[in-house]
């Protein structure tokens, strides 16, 4: 998608095999990139959230495996690289999926052919993600069109949480793909953007995306969503997910569950946009079985912003010495989800429907 009217992807391969990414820790105040030339650096950019979002984490992990194989193509080193990357972020299932694809393909051929096959698979992961996200956009567009046709005189008000945009994928995004498709169809839309504490991915990243795409939007505090829904200012909620259970439970950025509860109480459709790679077929009960990452409490204690001299600063919010908790995700039961917008269509959030769509 666009940054200052120039098209970018979130991750790309350089001619020498190094990998370059957009550094999302300094957005929206600066646009910078980072060149990754080792598996250790790949692990660091995932852990430090220079890249984030389940599909992008999966792609970065895949390229991290390529860099590891470039360092050494023997079996033990490949397994070591796999474990190093897997341990960076526990919740997003795409990471394990991407690592599995690369390691299985690489270990199935002779050491001399492993690097070539690894890069080939990593490229395919990225290209397929773009196609999948665009298809999600087309399927979600149908839902937005239905809402618009009921009241064509007013914009469709969409509430989203965190950043499930192109910055979380390779391009298009998941929750934002239907928004961008609606914009191309000239459907009037307005987006309510949750700030999404503590890292403010909504205020920093989703707003940055929408501004660059000229999509009308308003940033709101995280606790405003319920009020907006009570006052008929939200037509539909569309969020992303980092891991979806085989029964349709969705684990997404902390605060998603509260939005789903408010939507349910106010009879507002609550949709989750996801690629099939985000479905974890090994778990059924998302609440009990999904590992929830707990990050450094300083992400709660401090907030990052731009000072009057245009320098990025971290400012303390809490008194020194207090305890802070920083759960990064929560799980929304499938019973609160209207539908799962996937590349195969919009699916009911239950095992039978998911199995039928993807078997």
C-alpha positions as CSV (number, residue, x, y, z in Angstrom):
1,X,0.0,0.0,0.0
2,X,1.0,3.7,0.0
3,X,3.5,5.7,2.0
4,X,3.7,9.3,0.8
5,X,2.1,8.1,-2.5
6,X,4.8,5.4,-3.0
7,X,3.9,1.8,-2.9
8,X,5.6,-0.4,-0.3
9,X,5.4,-3.9,1.1
10,X,6.3,-4.5,4.7
11,X,9.2,-6.9,3.9
12,X,11.3,-7.5,0.9
13,X,14.4,-9.4,-0.2
14,X,17.5,-7.6,-1.3
15,X,19.7,-8.7,-4.2
16,X,22.3,-10.2,-1.8
17,X,19.8,-12.3,0.1
18,X,19.5,-9.9,3.1
19,X,16.0,-8.9,4.1
20,X,14.7,-5.4,4.6
21,X,11.7,-4.4,6.7
22,X,9.8,-1.2,7.6
23,X,10.7,-0.4,11.2
24,X,7.2,-0.1,12.9
25,X,8.5,1.0,16.2
26,X,9.2,4.5,15.0
27,X,6.0,4.9,13.0
28,X,4.1,7.2,12.5
29,X,6.7,9.9,13.3
30,X,9.5,8.5,11.1
31,X,9.7,6.2,8.2
32,X,12.8,4.0,8.5
33,X,13.8,0.6,7.3
34,X,16.1,-2.1,8.9
35,X,18.3,-4.5,6.9
36,X,18.4,-8.0,8.4
37,X,21.4,-10.1,7.6
38,X,21.4,-12.9,10.2
39,X,18.9,-15.2,12.0
40,X,19.7,-13.5,15.3
41,X,18.7,-10.1,13.8
42,X,15.5,-11.7,12.5
43,X,14.7,-13.0,15.9
44,X,15.4,-9.6,17.4
45,X,13.1,-7.6,15.1
46,X,10.2,-10.1,15.9
47,X,10.8,-9.9,19.7
48,X,11.2,-6.1,19.7
49,X,8.1,-5.7,17.4
50,X,9.9,-3.9,14.7
51,X,7.6,-6.2,12.8
52,X,4.3,-7.4,14.2
53,X,1.0,-8.8,13.1
54,X,0.6,-12.6,12.7
55,X,1.1,-12.9,8.9
56,X,4.1,-10.6,8.8
57,X,5.7,-12.4,11.8
58,X,5.2,-15.6,9.9
59,X,6.9,-14.2,6.8
60,X,9.8,-12.7,8.8
61,X,10.3,-16.0,10.6
62,X,10.4,-17.7,7.3
63,X,13.1,-15.4,6.0
64,X,14.9,-15.8,9.4
65,X,15.1,-19.5,8.6
66,X,16.6,-18.6,5.2
67,X,19.3,-16.5,6.9
68,X,20.0,-19.3,9.4
69,X,20.4,-21.8,6.5
70,X,22.7,-19.3,4.9
71,X,24.8,-19.4,8.1
72,X,24.8,-23.2,8.2
73,X,22.8,-25.8,6.3
74,X,23.4,-28.7,8.6
75,X,20.4,-30.3,10.4
76,X,21.3,-29.3,13.9
77,X,21.8,-25.6,13.0
78,X,18.5,-25.6,11.2
79,X,16.7,-27.0,14.3
80,X,18.5,-24.5,16.5
81,X,17.4,-21.6,14.3
82,X,13.9,-22.9,14.3
83,X,13.7,-23.0,18.1
84,X,15.3,-19.5,18.4
85,X,12.7,-18.0,16.1
86,X,9.8,-19.9,17.5
87,X,10.5,-18.6,21.0
88,X,10.3,-14.9,20.0
89,X,6.5,-14.5,20.1
90,X,4.3,-17.3,21.5
91,X,0.8,-16.3,20.5
92,X,0.8,-15.7,16.7
93,X,0.4,-19.1,15.1
94,X,1.6,-17.9,11.7
95,X,5.2,-17.9,13.1
96,X,5.2,-21.6,13.8
97,X,3.5,-22.2,10.4
98,X,6.1,-20.3,8.5
99,X,9.0,-22.0,10.3
100,X,7.5,-25.4,9.8
101,X,7.1,-24.8,6.0
102,X,10.7,-23.7,5.6
103,X,12.3,-26.3,7.9
104,X,10.4,-29.3,6.4
105,X,11.1,-28.3,2.8
106,X,14.8,-27.6,3.6
107,X,15.4,-30.8,5.5
108,X,13.8,-32.8,2.7
109,X,16.6,-32.0,0.2
110,X,20.4,-32.2,0.3
111,X,22.3,-29.5,2.3
112,X,23.6,-28.0,-1.0
113,X,20.1,-27.3,-2.1
114,X,18.6,-26.1,1.1
115,X,19.2,-22.4,0.8
116,X,17.7,-22.1,-2.7
117,X,14.5,-24.0,-1.6
118,X,14.2,-22.0,1.6
119,X,14.2,-18.6,-0.2
120,X,11.8,-20.0,-2.8
121,X,9.3,-21.0,-0.1
122,X,9.7,-17.7,1.7
123,X,8.9,-15.8,-1.4
124,X,5.9,-18.0,-2.0
125,X,4.7,-17.2,1.5
126,X,4.8,-13.5,0.9
127,X,3.1,-13.7,-2.6
128,X,0.4,-16.0,-1.3
129,X,-0.3,-13.7,1.7
130,X,-0.9,-10.8,-0.7
131,X,-3.4,-12.8,-2.8
132,X,-5.1,-14.1,0.3
133,X,-5.5,-10.7,1.9
134,X,-6.9,-9.2,-1.3
135,X,-9.4,-12.1,-1.4
136,X,-10.4,-11.3,2.2
137,X,-10.9,-7.8,1.1
138,X,-13.3,-8.9,-1.7
139,X,-15.3,-11.1,0.6
140,X,-15.5,-8.4,3.3
141,X,-16.5,-5.8,0.7
142,X,-19.8,-7.8,0.2
143,X,-20.7,-7.2,3.8
144,X,-19.9,-3.5,3.7
145,X,-22.0,-3.2,0.5
146,X,-25.0,-4.8,2.1
147,X,-24.8,-2.3,5.0
148,X,-24.3,0.6,2.6
149,X,-27.3,-0.4,0.4
150,X,-29.6,-0.3,3.4
151,X,-28.8,3.4,4.0
152,X,-26.9,4.8,1.0
153,X,-27.2,8.4,2.2
154,X,-24.7,7.9,5.1
155,X,-21.2,6.5,5.4
156,X,-20.7,3.1,6.8
157,X,-19.1,3.5,10.2
158,X,-16.6,0.7,10.9
159,X,-14.9,0.2,14.2
160,X,-11.5,-1.6,14.3
161,X,-9.1,-2.5,17.0
162,X,-5.3,-2.6,17.0
163,X,-3.7,-2.8,13.5
164,X,-4.8,-5.6,11.2
165,X,-3.7,-3.5,8.2
166,X,-1.1,-3.9,5.5
167,X,1.5,-3.2,8.1
168,X,0.5,-6.4,9.9
169,X,0.7,-8.5,6.7
170,X,2.7,-8.1,3.4
171,X,0.1,-5.9,1.7
172,X,-3.6,-5.1,1.9
173,X,-4.0,-6.2,5.5
174,X,-6.8,-8.4,6.9
175,X,-9.4,-6.1,8.7
176,X,-8.4,-3.2,6.5
177,X,-8.6,-5.1,3.1
178,X,-12.4,-4.7,3.0
179,X,-12.0,-1.0,3.9
180,X,-9.6,-0.4,1.0
181,X,-11.8,-2.4,-1.4
182,X,-14.8,-0.3,-0.3
183,X,-12.8,2.9,-0.9
184,X,-12.0,1.7,-4.5
185,X,-15.7,1.1,-5.0
186,X,-16.5,4.7,-3.9
187,X,-18.6,3.5,-0.9
188,X,-18.6,6.2,1.7
189,X,-16.9,4.9,4.8
190,X,-15.6,6.2,8.1
191,X,-13.4,4.2,10.5
192,X,-13.3,4.5,14.3
193,X,-9.7,3.6,15.2
194,X,-9.1,2.4,18.7
195,X,-5.8,3.7,20.1
196,X,-5.0,0.2,21.4
197,X,-3.0,0.7,24.5
198,X,-0.3,0.0,25.6
199,X,1.7,0.2,22.3
200,X,-1.0,2.3,20.5
201,X,-0.9,0.3,17.3
202,X,-4.3,1.8,16.3
203,X,-3.3,5.4,16.9
204,X,0.2,4.9,15.5
205,X,-0.2,2.4,12.7
206,X,-3.8,2.0,11.6
207,X,-4.2,5.8,11.6
208,X,-0.9,6.1,9.6
209,X,-2.1,3.6,7.1
210,X,-5.6,5.2,6.6
211,X,-4.1,8.7,6.4
212,X,-1.8,7.6,3.6
213,X,-4.7,6.0,1.8
214,X,-6.9,9.0,2.3
215,X,-9.5,7.0,4.2
216,X,-11.8,9.1,6.5
217,X,-11.2,8.0,10.1
218,X,-11.2,9.1,13.7
219,X,-8.9,7.9,16.5
220,X,-10.7,7.2,19.8
221,X,-9.6,6.1,23.2
222,X,-10.0,2.3,23.8
223,X,-12.9,2.7,26.2
224,X,-15.0,4.8,23.8
225,X,-16.3,1.9,21.6
226,X,-19.2,0.9,23.8
227,X,-20.4,4.5,24.0
228,X,-20.3,4.8,20.2
229,X,-22.2,1.6,19.8
230,X,-24.9,2.6,22.3
231,X,-25.5,5.8,20.3
232,X,-25.8,4.1,16.9
233,X,-22.4,5.4,15.7
234,X,-21.0,2.0,14.7
235,X,-22.5,-0.1,11.9
236,X,-20.0,-3.0,12.0
237,X,-16.8,-4.1,13.8
238,X,-14.0,-5.7,11.9
239,X,-10.9,-6.9,13.7
240,X,-8.0,-9.3,13.0
241,X,-6.7,-12.3,14.9
242,X,-3.3,-13.7,15.8
243,X,-4.6,-17.2,16.4
244,X,-8.0,-18.8,15.8
245,X,-9.0,-22.1,17.3
246,X,-10.6,-24.9,15.2
247,X,-13.9,-24.0,17.0
248,X,-13.8,-20.4,15.9
249,X,-12.5,-18.7,19.1
250,X,-10.3,-15.7,18.2
251,X,-7.2,-14.5,20.1
252,X,-6.4,-10.9,19.2
253,X,-4.9,-7.8,20.8
254,X,-6.0,-7.2,24.4
255,X,-9.3,-5.4,24.5
256,X,-10.9,-7.2,21.5
257,X,-13.1,-9.3,23.8
258,X,-14.6,-6.1,25.4
259,X,-15.5,-4.8,22.0
260,X,-17.1,-8.1,21.1
261,X,-19.2,-7.9,24.3
262,X,-20.3,-4.4,23.6
263,X,-21.2,-5.3,20.0
264,X,-23.2,-8.2,21.1
265,X,-25.1,-6.1,23.7
266,X,-25.9,-3.6,21.0
267,X,-26.8,-6.0,18.2
268,X,-23.8,-4.8,16.0
269,X,-22.2,-7.3,13.7
270,X,-18.7,-8.3,14.9
271,X,-16.5,-9.8,12.2
272,X,-13.0,-11.2,12.3
273,X,-10.8,-11.0,9.2
274,X,-8.2,-13.7,8.9
275,X,-6.1,-15.8,6.5
276,X,-6.5,-19.6,6.9
277,X,-2.9,-19.7,8.1
278,X,-4.0,-18.1,11.3
279,X,-6.3,-21.1,12.2
280,X,-4.6,-23.4,14.7
281,X,-6.2,-26.8,14.0
282,X,-4.4,-28.3,17.0
283,X,-6.6,-26.5,19.6
284,X,-10.3,-26.5,20.1
285,X,-10.8,-24.3,23.2
286,X,-9.1,-21.0,22.4
287,X,-9.6,-19.6,25.9
288,X,-8.0,-22.6,27.7
289,X,-5.4,-23.6,25.1
290,X,-4.0,-20.5,23.5
291,X,-0.8,-19.2,25.1
292,X,-1.1,-15.5,26.0
293,X,2.0,-13.4,25.7
294,X,2.8,-11.2,28.6
295,X,5.2,-8.5,27.6
296,X,7.5,-6.1,29.6
297,X,5.4,-4.0,32.0
298,X,7.4,-0.9,30.9
299,X,5.1,-0.8,27.8
300,X,2.4,0.1,30.3
301,X,4.5,2.4,32.5
302,X,5.8,4.5,29.6
303,X,4.3,6.0,26.4
304,X,6.2,6.9,23.3
305,X,5.5,10.1,21.4
306,X,6.9,13.1,19.5
307,X,8.1,16.1,21.6
308,X,8.1,19.8,20.5
309,X,11.5,19.3,19.0
310,X,10.3,16.4,16.8
311,X,12.3,13.9,18.8
312,X,10.7,10.6,19.8
313,X,10.6,10.3,23.5
314,X,9.4,7.7,26.1
315,X,7.4,9.4,28.9
316,X,6.6,7.7,32.2
317,X,2.9,7.5,33.0
318,X,2.8,5.6,36.3
319,X,4.4,6.3,39.7
320,X,7.8,4.7,40.1
321,X,7.7,1.4,41.9
322,X,4.1,0.4,41.1
323,X,3.3,-3.0,39.7
324,X,2.0,-3.2,36.1
325,X,0.6,-6.1,34.1
326,X,0.9,-6.3,30.3
327,X,-1.1,-9.1,28.8
328,X,-0.9,-8.6,25.0
329,X,-3.9,-10.7,23.9
330,X,-7.3,-11.9,24.9
331,X,-9.6,-14.5,23.5
332,X,-13.1,-13.8,22.2
333,X,-15.4,-16.9,22.1
334,X,-16.8,-17.8,18.8
335,X,-20.3,-17.3,20.1
336,X,-19.6,-13.5,20.1
337,X,-18.4,-13.5,16.5
338,X,-20.8,-12.9,13.6
339,X,-18.5,-14.4,11.0
340,X,-14.9,-15.1,10.0
341,X,-14.0,-13.3,6.8
342,X,-11.4,-15.5,5.1
343,X,-10.0,-16.1,1.6
344,X,-12.7,-18.8,1.2
345,X,-15.6,-16.6,2.1
346,X,-17.3,-15.6,5.3
347,X,-17.6,-18.6,7.6
348,X,-19.5,-19.3,10.8
349,X,-17.2,-19.5,13.8
350,X,-17.5,-23.2,14.5
351,X,-15.5,-26.4,13.8
352,X,-17.9,-27.8,11.2
353,X,-18.0,-24.7,9.1
354,X,-14.3,-24.2,9.2
355,X,-13.6,-27.8,8.4
356,X,-16.0,-27.7,5.4
357,X,-14.4,-24.5,4.1
358,X,-10.8,-25.7,4.4
359,X,-10.8,-29.5,4.1
